[in-house]
């Protein structure tokens, strides 16, 4: 695989020109493609129970649902958890019936919720609740009675990790699932309020959180993220632990684009949390998304205003944080959230693949492919001609990066060129566009593993076998 930055394009052009002189049977293949749809694993997201989910189905690719552990766990026998996945299967099949993939969040606490039974009951499996010594605490949050999992309980701590192991074994290759969200506290958003925080009692200790997040990173093969509240050292160890910061996880922001989101426009709490978990490189390690703010009743209704909200347009805000997906459940029906605007906003998120050159000699086809979006794709996808695909994955190709891709078959019909992935639904398509390779110069990184070097008067970053141009800030 050859990964290209802007400065390498000239070298490639010369290489191919020389190659054509030596072997003049290399011929360009005219391609005309454009991206007209929101790409799989990206875009704006509705809850699967939304009343207009069918109306917006053509311009969305994802739907959100919780997965409550107590709904799939039937007990424990001989040291092994007994599962019945039919509850989750019904959710996944329902979402897939609309040609969508699922964003799944695991949670224990939900203030005032009655989905488990009693008001505010936790989603901790019943076999744990029935154990001697297990004791939950309660208080009022959001004006409703809320119970909190007992984080003094050894079995709960063991199970919470084991659940990740067992879930991964069951669903790691399932194309119905695109993203997993994990965490603790209210809605698994990394916080609790309305009660006194007691680490290791009504919220997991920082030591256990490190153990858990490390386990998730080493086990879960589906793209996943934690709440940006991981950057809040009051609750979380992440921001102060280099080992945790180095883990390959993404993030979700549950109040994206509210009035004070940015340091420049208010308290900046959200941006500070993003900074705490490594804003400059987090999106390179894992998928980033979240939910548009509910701080005011108008936030979700106005965030798609082309003129912007609180000084930011959706396109600018999503680009700054390299957003791939975003829940916008209360937007439909508002002035700016038309079906067409949903499509436009969804296309602006995530990855955008562009083919800037295509040549074939009849037995081999070569492409120059770049990512012109704002984030990578986080699962394997491959260019293919018919049933023959390249062995080079598009996964991890950063915005502004390009690569040479070789497919070991000639391309005779340009319509036969496609992108395939085992991690999307059979009914979904990853599109690509054609045009000029455009390097993106505003990517920065604070990764300790990155190596800075100078070439042709430009600052570059080398990460493994990938390199890209950086301007504006010298990386130390």
Buried (B, 14 or more C-beta within 10 A) or exposed (E): EBBBBBBBBEEBEEEBEEBBEEEEEBEEBEBEBEBEBBBBBBBBBBBBEBEBBEBBBBBBBBBBBBBBBBBBBBBBEEEEBEBEBEEBEEBBEBBBEBBBBBBBBBBBBBBEBEEBEEEBBBBBBEBBBEBEEBEBBBBEBBEBBBBBBBBBBEBBBEBBBBBBBBBBEEBEEBBBBBBBBBBBBBBBBBBBEBBEEBBEBBBBBBEBBBBBBBBBBEBBEBBBBBBBBBBBEEBBBBBEBEEBBBBBBBBBBBBBBBBBBBBEBBEBBBBBBBBBBBBBBBBBBBBBBBBBBEBEEEBBBBBBBEEBBBEBBBBEBBBBBBBBBBBBBBBBEBEBBBBEBBBBBBBBBBBBBBBBBBBBBEEBBBBBBBBBBBBBBBBEBBBBBEEEBBEBBBBBBBBBBBBBBBBEBBBEEBEEBBBBBEBBBEEBBBBBBBBEBBBBBEBBBBBEEBEEEEEEEBBBBBBEEBBBBBEEEEBE
